Amino acid sequence: MEKKDLKSMTLEELTEFVKELGEKPFRAKQLYQWMHEKLAASLDECTNLPKAFREKLAENSTYTSLRTVKMLESGIDGTRKYLFGLDDGNVIESVLMKYHHGNSVCISSQVGCRMGCRFCASTLDGLTRNLRPSEMLDQIYRIQRSTGERVSNVVVMGSGEPMDNYDNLVRFIRLLSDENGLNISQRNITVSTCGIEKGLRELGESGLAYLAVSLHAPTQELRARIMPKAARWPLEDLLQALKSYPLKTRERITFEYLLLGGVNDGLEQARQLARVVSDVKGKLNLIVYNPSEGDPYKAPSPERVLAFEQYLWDRNITAIIRKSKGQDIKAACGQLKAARQNEAGEQA
């Protein structure tokens, strides 16, 4: 029989499982609190659970606890990049960013990514596998325990395309926002997608998280060149879906637009972009490209970035240049790429 993944179970599912093991139901609530509120790293830390019960759990289930292989801290802004080891030997990266309004964590949803965006280091080795809800949660849990400070905002914007892992994503959000766990407000959770059709409508109807769309190109032709797999869903169809995307009061879709020097950062692209997003209730985050080793792209000049932003504002489109954090430790947008398994082993 396949072992149960304890940290991916809801309290109701965990209660049924505990009863199947012949234990009293209240033990499930105790275990749930240890995992999702006290952030215990192992069953051994769950000290008010009888030893015999913990032994049963170890025999019939798995307790996900990520191993910190390496942590780098930016000397510029205090951003931290964590390299976490998974039970199967794979590694993933997560980023802690500190703001005046609280701590934000950017997590990965997959080991690698299949989308193949030309500017993103996370896609270089393709997709290895999806992350389980427990593995997404524990990125946050290990970071909060490492810092001793509460995480108040979570963005699913690291390695992977969240909509490719939709069912696990939804379960992760429900567990993260559960009042019996960290109880992070769903208003403080953002899911970033390349703009693939899968799961988009369902996420909107669920109201579980804010939506960010990685646009990066104002035309189908350019999008197909730099985001080949995402562009299989035509830009026109994506925009039509976003126009009818269910939004709460005062809620807007965030468009992420990565400015690539000499590729999509000219006034002609700004004009095209203004036309494309004008009918969607949204705002633009402009991100200056962060080069990675061997990349074919470069960062645009500050003058071109400011001219691009000004063009959009002149047409009443909210556009904000997002300050990248952690550039000196390659933790900024597009730079995340976990080390190879053998390298992770050497670092451990």
Secondary structure, 3 states (H helix, E strand, C coil): CCCEEHHHCCHHHHHHHHHHCCCCCHHHHHHHHHHHCCCCCCHHHCCCCCHHHHHHHHHHEECCCCEEEEEEECCCCCCEEEEEECCCCCEEEEEEEEECCEEEEEECCEEECCCCCCCCHHHCCCEEEECCHHHHHHHHHHHHHHHCCCEEEEEECCCCCHHHHHHHHHHHHHHHCCCCCCCCCHHHEEEEECCCCCCHHHHHHHCCCEEEEECCCCCHHHHHHHCCCHHHCCHHHHHHHHHCCCCCCCCCEEEEEEECCCCCCCHHHHHHHHHHHCCCCEEEEEEECCCCCCCCCCCCCHHHHHHHHHHHHHCCCCEEEECCCCHHHCCCCCCCCCCCHHHHHHHC
